[in-house]
Amino acid sequence: MASGTRLLVCSIGNPAPYLHTLHSAGHTVLNVLRESLSYPSFQKSRAHGNGLLSHGSYFTLWQSPSLMNVSGPAVSAAWKQFLRENKQMGYGEEECGLVVVHDELELRVGEVKVRKGDASPKGHNGLKSIRDTLRGQMYTRIGVGIGRPESRDAGVVANYVLRKMSVEERRKISASAGKVMEELMKLSEQ
């Protein structure tokens, strides 16, 4: 990404009734970022894959409207529209960057880790959907830790990620927005 990179920051998760579950930690973080940056309220954007959009001076924030496991097509639509809009303003594709904020089972609750988009999705179906839809396009992932149940059984893990966040989990995940912001600023300066 070039100097002064314009970022589309996407969160993936689930819509209601699963909006406030661990699997939607990315949405929780994006809401906190929007508020802390004093960006306008999220508005639905048909042009951006029917997601919720908030433009600001640093980044464009976008929340996926789709179920987690099929996030790819909506993220791709938002990214293509973001590139079109930036091209009209005189920015090349190399001056734009895509960032996906998602939940991460392999990190303790509230921890943050940055990875390249082509890193292993480690069983994360939302990331697999994005990988399969973007087909090799480069992007950056920011994982927000949600912890992991002791069992590796798929049913136990599914129940874990789809349960509502506890007050303490929500506090830690919301607090991770500060670290996510630091990482976004680094990415925007590349």
N, C-alpha and C positions, 0 to 999 in steps of 0.2 A: 504494500500500500504506500502511496506517495505521501509527501509532506502535506499536512492539512487534510487528512482523509475524512471524507464525509461518511458517517456511519448510519446504517439502518440497523437498529438494535431490536431484535425480535425475541419475544418470549413465547415458549411453547408450554402447553399444559392442557387442561380440559375445561370446557364450559360448564355452567351450572348443570346439575347439582354438585359437580366435582371441583368447582372453582377454588375452594379453600382447602384442598387436600394437599398432601405432600407432593404429589405428582405435578401440581400447579405452582411449585415454588418459584419458577421463572416469572409467572404472572405477578406473584406477590412482590418480588424484587422490582419489577418494572413499575408497578404502582407506587412503590416507595421512591424510586428514582424520579418519576414524573412529579411527585409532590415536592421532593427536595430541590428539584431544579426549577420549580414554579412554572412548569410547562402547562399548556391548556389541557382541559379534560380530554380524555380519549373520545374520539368520534369514530363511528363506523365508516369505513371507506370501501365502497364497492370496487374501486380501481385497484385497491391494495388487497385483493383476495378476501374481501368482506371482513377484514380484521379491524381492530381498534387502533387508531392512529393518533399520535400527538407529535407535532413538529415543534422543535425548539432550536435555540441558537447553536447548541453543541451537537445534538444528535436528532434523528427521527426515531421515535419509539413506536413499536408495533406489537400488538398482542394477537396471536393466532386465534381464530374463531373455531378451529376444528378440534376434534378429539385428538388427543396426543398421538395415537398410533398412526394417524394419517395427516400429520402436520406438513409433509413435504410440498404438496401442491399449493397450499395457501402461502407458505413461506416463499416458494418460487414466484408466485404471482406478485406478492408484495415487493420482492427484490427486483423483478423486471420493471415494475412501475416506478420504483425508486430510481433505477438506472435511467429510465426514459425521462423522468422529471429533471434529474441532474444533468443529463445531456442537453436538455432545452436551456439550462442555465449556464451551459458552457463547460461542464465538468466531464472529463473522460471516465470510462469505467475503471481505469487504474487509480483514480482519485476517490473511489467509493469502496466501502467495505461493508460486508455483511457479518453481523455478530448474532449468535443464537444463545439465549440464556435459558438454561434448562435445569431440571432437578438431577442430582447425582447421588446414587445409592452408595457409592464407594467412598464418600467423604462424610465426616461427622457433620451433624446439623449446623448449618451456618458457615461452614468452610467454603472457600471459593477456589476453583482451579481453572486455568485457561489452557485450552488445547487447540490445535489446528483441527479444522473440520474433517480432515481425512483420517484422524486417529480412530481407533476402534470404537464403535458405539457401545460395546460391552453389553449387548442385549437390550439396549434402550430403543424401543420400537419407534419412538418419535424421531430420534436421530437417524435410525435406519431409513425411515421414510424420506427425510431430508436428503440424506446421501443418495438414495436411489433417484430422487427427483432432480437434484442439482447436477448429477452425473459429472463429478470431477471439478465443478466450480469451487474455487477456494473460498473458505469462510473461516471464521473463528468461533469456537464454542466457549462459553463460560458456564461451568457447572457449579451449581449451588447445592451444597451438601444437605441431604435429608436423612443420613444414617441408613442403616440396613437392619432388617430383622436377623436373628441368629440363623434361622432356617433359610436354605437356598431354594426350597420348594416354590415352584412358580405360583401356585395358589396363595401361599403365605405372603410372598413378595407382592403380588397383585393387591391383596387385601391391605397390606401395609401402605403402599403408595396411594391407594384410593381412600384412605381414612382421613378424616378432618385433622388438621394440625392442632396440636395442643397449644395453649397460650404460650408456653415456654418455647416451643418449636417455632411458632409464628414470630415471637420476639427475636430469636436468633436468626431466622431467615430474613426478616425485615432488616436487622442490623447488618447483614452481609451486603446490603446495597451500597454501603460506603466503600467496601473493597471492590465491588463490581464497578463502581464509578471510577476508582483509581485505575483499574484495568482498561476501562473504556477511554480514559484520557490518554493513557499510554498508546493505545491502538490508534487514536485519532491523530497523534503526533508523529506516527510512522510515515 
